[in-house]
Amino acid sequence: MGGKQVSGKAMLILCVASFFAGSLFSTTSRTWSSSSTTLDAGGDQANGGHEAHPFPVVSKYHIHNNHQDEKAKSNGAAALVTQTNCNDDHKRKLIEGNSGDDIMGEVAKTHQAIKSLDKTVSTLEMELAAARASNQRMSSSSSNINPKRQKAFVVIGINTAFSSKKRRKSVRETWMPTGNELKKLEKEKGIVIRFVIGRSATPGGLLERAIKAEEAEHNDFLRLKHVEGYHELSTKTRLYFTTAISIWDAEFYVKVDDDVHLNLGMLATTLARHRSKPRIYIGCMKSGPVLYQKGVKYHEPEYWKFGEEGNKYFMHATGQIYAISKDLAAYISTNLPILHRYANEDVSLGSWLIGLEVEHIDERSMCCATAPDCGRMAQAGNVCVASFDWKCSGICNSVERMKDVHNSCGEGAAAVWNLEL
């Protein structure tokens, strides 16, 4: 790039000018700084001696104050945490102080809720069993179920055997109506009475022919698909309830032995008092010893299931006579294949019902002693439902004594016909 070359003289003059210009600027700057300092000093005196700066200045005082502020905040947070912990401790102590009563109260409430739930579940199970039985009864595909069951108040099954013809005769001559009277009792009062018997071990034999002839004459038998035998009474009882409920739609089902005296009017009256209850088991409740010795009457081969030797059975109705309501008969019918059979049929029935939501009714009028005891009670207006001799598990020599017992303990022929059910 072309141009004139600066002379040495000119360079000298330029340097001198620059020196003086710099000196002048330096003096002016010092003068301004001094004035500012003086003004600041006056301001400090006006403000009590504290310095004032045009820009923020971090001093030891500010640092100290900031430290104090941080410490105060830290202490406040610690106090808040301490207060919160104290509140939590206080609440915990209050809870722990009341925990004993509260826990027991909650346990009691839970226990009551569980009991209520158990009852509800049991009720539903029974209703389900009844519904199943009802569906089975209404199914026409089953050969042994009558789709058109007869309505009845009570079905009375008299347990009998092939060898008990004379006993049956004594019953027909005393407390059991026969012929047209039997049919009239069913139609007008809903009381059905049948002798219950199975089959002979020899079909077509003498015993079977004799029963068929008696059945044709009286028409008062209920035949079971069961081979008769004393040690098969539990099986017979199951089949009786199952067969009866398939033919009659009754409110109650009664089993009674053929050596027991029965007052039909008192039986119906007693049952009628409980007809509003869904599941009842009525009889003279007892708890006899479990007989483990072999060879004795009523020996229990499964005695070990009842605990140590000398233990007693659970409470159950004595086998001479008992009654169950419709729902329980339906339950037995539905669960027939899985109901366990003990040696004694009354124990078996009690075992089938003991685990259910069932009301056990101890009706002592169903186990009165025979004359003269039942006679005195009848004269006092306390007519018995049933009478027998405990020592014989029925009326001793019932064929010879049934008429005497009937005359002494009977309620009168008109009693059952005056019933309003």
C-alpha positions in Angstrom: 0.0 0.0 0.0 1.5 3.3 -1.1 1.8 6.7 0.9 4.1 9.3 2.3 6.7 8.3 4.8 6.3 10.0 8.3 9.3 12.1 9.2 11.2 11.7 12.5 10.3 15.2 13.6 6.7 14.5 13.3 7.0 11.2 15.2 8.7 13.1 18.1 5.9 15.7 18.2 3.2 12.9 18.2 4.9 11.1 21.1 5.2 14.3 23.2 1.5 15.0 22.6 0.5 11.6 23.6 2.5 11.9 26.9 0.7 15.1 27.9 -2.7 13.7 27.0 -2.1 10.6 29.2 -0.9 12.7 32.1 -4.0 14.9 31.9 -6.3 11.9 31.9 -4.6 10.4 34.9 -4.9 13.6 36.9 -8.6 13.9 36.2 -9.2 10.3 37.2 -7.5 10.8 40.6 -9.5 13.9 41.2 -12.8 12.1 40.6 -11.9 9.2 42.8 -10.9 11.6 45.7 -14.2 13.4 45.4 -16.2 10.2 45.4 -14.3 9.0 48.5 -15.1 12.3 50.3 -18.8 12.0 49.4 -18.9 8.4 50.7 -17.3 9.4 54.0 -20.0 12.0 54.5 -22.6 9.5 53.6 -21.2 7.0 56.1 -21.4 9.6 58.8 -25.0 10.4 57.9 -25.8 6.7 58.1 -24.3 6.1 61.5 -20.8 5.3 60.3 -21.8 2.4 58.0 -20.3 2.3 54.6 -22.5 2.8 51.5 -21.4 1.5 48.2 -22.8 2.1 44.7 -22.5 -1.7 44.2 -23.4 -4.7 46.6 -20.5 -5.5 48.8 -20.3 -8.8 50.8 -19.0 -8.0 54.2 -18.2 -10.0 57.3 -21.5 -8.8 58.8 -23.5 -10.1 55.9 -21.7 -13.4 56.0 -22.4 -13.6 59.8 -26.0 -12.7 59.3 -26.4 -15.3 56.6 -24.8 -17.9 58.8 -27.2 -17.0 61.6 -30.2 -17.2 59.2 -29.1 -20.6 58.0 -28.7 -21.8 61.5 -32.1 -20.4 62.5 -33.7 -22.2 59.6 -31.9 -25.4 60.5 -33.0 -25.1 64.1 -36.6 -24.4 62.9 -36.6 -27.5 60.7 -35.2 -29.6 63.6 -37.9 -28.2 65.9 -40.6 -29.1 63.4 -39.2 -32.6 63.0 -39.0 -33.0 66.8 -42.6 -31.7 67.1 -43.8 -34.1 64.4 -42.0 -37.0 66.2 -43.6 -36.0 69.5 -47.0 -35.9 67.9 -46.4 -39.3 66.3 -45.2 -40.7 69.7 -48.3 -39.2 71.4 -50.6 -40.8 68.8 -48.8 -44.1 69.1 -49.1 -44.1 72.9 -52.8 -43.3 72.6 -53.2 -46.2 70.2 -51.1 -48.5 72.3 -53.1 -47.4 75.4 -56.4 -48.4 73.8 -55.0 -51.3 71.8 -56.0 -54.0 74.3 -59.7 -53.0 74.4 -59.8 -52.2 70.7 -58.3 -55.5 69.7 -60.6 -57.5 71.9 -63.6 -55.6 70.5 -62.5 -56.2 67.0 -62.0 -59.9 67.8 -65.5 -60.1 69.2 -67.0 -58.4 66.2 -65.0 -60.7 63.8 -66.2 -63.8 65.8 -69.8 -62.7 65.5 -69.4 -62.0 61.8 -67.9 -65.5 61.3 -70.7 -67.2 63.2 -73.3 -65.3 61.2 -71.5 -66.2 58.0 -71.3 -69.9 59.1 -75.1 -69.9 59.7 -75.7 -68.3 56.3 -73.5 -70.8 54.5 -75.1 -73.7 56.3 -78.6 -72.4 55.4 -77.6 -72.0 51.8 -76.1 -75.5 51.7 -79.3 -77.0 53.2 -81.5 -75.0 50.7 -79.2 -76.2 47.9 -79.6 -79.8 49.1 -83.4 -79.4 49.2 -83.4 -77.9 45.7 -81.3 -80.7 44.4 -83.6 -83.3 45.9 -86.6 -81.4 44.5 -85.1 -81.4 41.1 -84.4 -85.1 41.3 -87.9 -85.8 42.5 -89.4 -83.8 39.6 -87.3 -85.7 37.0 -89.5 -88.2 35.3 -86.5 -90.0 33.9 -85.8 -91.6 37.3 -87.7 -94.9 37.6 -88.1 -94.7 41.4 -89.4 -91.1 41.8 -93.0 -90.2 41.5 -93.3 -86.9 39.6 -96.7 -86.3 41.2 -96.0 -86.5 44.9 -98.9 -86.5 47.3 -99.1 -83.5 49.8 -99.1 -84.5 53.4 -98.5 -83.1 56.9 -96.5 -86.1 58.3 -95.5 -89.5 57.0 -95.2 -92.1 59.8 -93.0 -95.1 59.0 -93.5 -98.0 61.4 -90.3 -100.1 61.3 -91.1 -103.8 61.2 -89.7 -107.1 60.1 -90.9 -110.3 58.4 -91.2 -112.1 61.8 -93.3 -109.3 63.4 -96.8 -110.1 62.0 -98.4 -110.4 65.4 -96.9 -107.0 66.4 -98.4 -105.4 63.3 -101.7 -106.9 64.2 -101.6 -105.4 67.7 -100.8 -102.0 66.3 -103.7 -102.2 63.8 -106.1 -103.1 66.7 -105.1 -100.2 68.8 -103.7 -96.8 67.7 -103.4 -97.2 63.9 -106.5 -96.7 61.7 -107.1 -99.3 59.0 -109.0 -99.6 55.7 -111.1 -96.6 54.8 -110.2 -94.9 58.1 -106.6 -94.9 57.1 -107.4 -93.4 53.7 -109.6 -90.8 55.3 -106.9 -89.8 57.7 -104.5 -89.2 54.8 -107.0 -87.2 52.8 -108.5 -85.1 55.6 -105.6 -84.6 58.0 -102.5 -85.3 55.9 -101.3 -88.1 58.2 -99.8 -91.0 56.3 -99.0 -94.3 58.1 -97.2 -97.2 56.6 -95.3 -100.3 57.9 -91.8 -100.1 56.5 -90.1 -103.3 55.3 -87.5 -104.4 52.8 -87.1 -107.5 50.8 -86.4 -111.1 51.9 -82.9 -112.6 51.3 -84.7 -115.3 49.3 -87.0 -113.7 46.7 -90.1 -115.7 46.2 -89.7 -117.5 49.4 -92.2 -118.1 52.2 -91.5 -114.9 54.0 -91.9 -112.8 50.9 -95.2 -114.5 49.9 -96.6 -114.0 53.4 -95.8 -110.2 53.3 -97.4 -109.8 49.8 -100.5 -111.5 51.1 -100.7 -109.2 54.1 -100.0 -106.2 51.9 -102.9 -107.1 49.6 -105.2 -107.4 52.6 -104.4 -104.1 54.3 -102.6 -102.0 51.8 -100.5 -100.3 54.5 -96.9 -101.2 53.6 -94.0 -99.2 52.2 -91.6 -101.6 50.5 -87.9 -100.7 50.3 -85.3 -102.0 47.9 -83.3 -103.4 50.8 -82.6 -106.8 52.2 -83.9 -107.1 55.8 -81.5 -107.7 58.6 -81.0 -106.4 62.2 -77.5 -105.2 61.4 -78.7 -103.3 58.4 -81.0 -100.9 60.3 -78.9 -97.8 59.4 -79.2 -98.6 55.7 -82.9 -99.2 56.1 -83.3 -95.8 57.8 -81.5 -94.0 54.9 -83.7 -95.8 52.4 -86.9 -95.1 54.3 -86.4 -91.3 54.3 -85.3 -91.4 50.7 -88.3 -93.5 49.5 -90.8 -91.6 51.6 -89.8 -88.2 50.3 -89.9 -89.5 46.7 -93.6 -90.4 47.2 -95.0 -87.8 49.7 -94.2 -84.1 49.9 -94.6 -83.9 53.7 -93.6 -81.3 56.3 -92.3 -84.1 58.7 -91.1 -87.6 58.5 -91.4 -89.9 61.5 -89.8 -93.3 62.2 -91.3 -95.4 65.0 -90.8 -99.1 66.0 -93.7 -101.6 65.9 -93.5 -102.2 69.7 -94.2 -98.6 70.7 -97.6 -97.1 71.5 -98.4 -93.8 69.7 -101.0 -91.1 70.1 -101.5 -89.7 66.7 -103.3 -86.5 67.8 -100.6 -85.6 70.3 -97.9 -86.4 67.7 -99.5 -84.1 65.1 -100.0 -81.3 67.7 -96.4 -81.5 68.9 -95.0 -81.4 65.3 -97.4 -78.5 64.4 -95.7 -76.3 67.0 -92.5 -76.5 65.1 -93.7 -76.4 61.5 -92.4 -72.8 60.9 -88.8 -74.0 61.5 -86.9 -75.2 58.5 -84.6 -77.9 60.1 -85.6 -79.7 63.2 -84.8 -83.1 64.7 -87.2 -84.1 67.4 -87.1 -87.0 69.9 -85.9 -88.0 73.4 -82.3 -86.9 73.2 -79.7 -89.1 75.0 -76.0 -89.8 75.1 -75.3 -93.5 76.0 -71.9 -95.1 76.4 -70.0 -96.4 73.4 -69.9 -100.1 73.9 -66.5 -101.4 72.7 -66.7 -105.0 74.2 -67.4 -107.6 71.6 -70.4 -109.8 72.0 -72.6 -107.3 73.9 -75.9 -105.9 72.6 -75.4 -102.6 70.7 -71.6 -103.2 70.3 -70.0 -100.4 68.4 -67.2 -101.8 66.1 -66.0 -98.3 65.3 -65.7 -97.3 69.0 -62.2 -95.9 68.4 -63.7 -93.0 66.5 -65.3 -91.7 69.6 -62.1 -91.3 71.6 -60.9 -93.2 74.6 -62.7 -96.2 76.2 -65.6 -95.2 78.3 -66.6 -92.2 76.2 -70.2 -91.5 75.3 -71.9 -90.8 72.1 -72.9 -87.3 71.0 -76.5 -86.3 71.8 -79.0 -88.0 69.5 -82.7 -89.1 69.6 -83.4 -92.5 71.0 -84.2 -95.0 68.2 -87.8 -96.0 69.3 -89.3 -92.8 67.7 -88.0 -89.6 66.2 -89.0 -87.1 63.6 -87.2 -84.8 61.1 -88.4 -82.0 59.0 -88.6 -81.9 55.2 -85.3 -80.3 54.6 -83.4 -82.9 56.6 -85.1 -85.7 54.8 -84.2 -84.1 51.5 -80.6 -83.8 52.7 -80.5 -87.5 53.5 -82.0 -88.4 50.2 -79.5 -86.2 48.2 -76.4 -87.5 50.1 -77.5 -91.1 50.5 -74.4 -92.7 49.0 -71.9 -90.9 51.3 -73.7 -91.0 54.7 -71.7 -93.3 57.0 -73.5 -96.1 58.8 -72.7 -97.0 62.3 -73.8 -100.2 64.0 -76.8 -98.5 65.7 -79.3 -96.6 63.4 -80.1 -93.9 66.0 -76.4 -93.1 66.3 -76.1 -93.0 62.5 -79.0 -90.6 62.1 -77.5 -88.3 64.8 -74.1 -88.4 63.0 -75.7 -87.3 59.7 -77.3 -84.3 61.3 -74.7 -83.2 63.9 -72.6 -81.2 61.5 -75.6 -79.3 60.1 -77.4 -76.2 61.2 -80.1 -78.2 62.9 -82.3 -77.5 66.0 -82.3 -80.5 68.3 -85.5 -80.7 70.2 -85.6 -82.9 73.3 -89.3 -83.8 73.5 -89.7 -86.0 76.6 -93.4 -86.7 75.9 -92.0 -89.0 73.1 -90.6 -91.5 75.6 -93.1 -91.9 78.4 -93.1 -95.1 80.4 -96.0 -97.4 80.0 -98.9 -98.0 82.5 -99.3 -96.9 85.2 -97.1 -93.9 84.6 -98.6 -92.8 81.2 -102.1 -93.4 82.6 -101.5 -90.9 85.5 -100.1 -88.4 83.1 -103.1 -88.8 80.8 -105.5 -88.3 83.7 -103.6 -85.1 84.6 -104.1 -83.8 81.1 -100.5 -84.4 79.9 -101.1 -87.0 77.3 -97.9 -88.6 76.0 -96.9 -88.8 72.3 -95.3 -92.2 72.7 -95.0 -94.8 75.4 -92.6 -97.8 75.8 -90.5 -99.6 78.4 -86.8 -98.5 78.5 -85.6 -101.8 79.7 -87.0 -103.6 76.7 -86.3 -100.7 74.2 -90.0 -101.0 73.4 -93.1 -102.3 75.2 -92.2 -105.5 76.9 -94.3 -108.3 75.5 -96.0 -105.8 73.2 -98.2 -108.4 71.4 -99.9 -109.2 74.8 -99.7 -105.8 76.4 -100.3 -103.3 73.6 -104.1 -103.2 74.2 -103.6 -102.6 77.9 -101.2 -99.8 77.3 -103.6 -98.3 74.7 -106.5 -98.4 77.2 -104.4 -96.7 79.9 -102.3 -94.3 77.8 -104.5 -93.7 74.7 -105.8 -90.2 73.9 -109.2 -91.5 72.6 -110.2 -92.2 69.1 -111.7 -88.8 68.5 -108.5 -86.8 69.3 -106.9 -87.1 65.9 -110.1 -86.3 64.0 -110.6 -83.1 66.0 -107.3 -81.7 64.9 -107.1 -78.5 62.8 -103.8 -78.6 60.9 
